[in-house]
């Protein structure tokens, strides 16, 4: 499963994936603990939901899973941080922190 729904040049994809985290979280570590009657989903499922929700928005270039302060987090990559775009993106989703990274525009090389 790709973390991007738009075509991304291989070198940019590699830079983003390598830069997201030093170590990929395991499935066991990436599940939110349940509290009474709460549905637990994996970070992969949460990231997929955010991708579906935000990838069609102008300025959003992709999403990924990373590590923030030693814990799994969801990263949303955007071309430029603007007040209107930042107000749309939650600081957490399904119990996972959401981090916004300004990447600039992705373009294919000719």
Secondary structure, 3 states (H helix, E strand, C coil): CCCCCCCCCHHHHHHHHHHHCCCCCCCCCCECCCCCCCCCCEHHHHHHHHHHHHCCCCCEEEEEEEEECCEEEEEEEECCCCHHHHHHCCCEECCEEEEEEECCCCCCCC
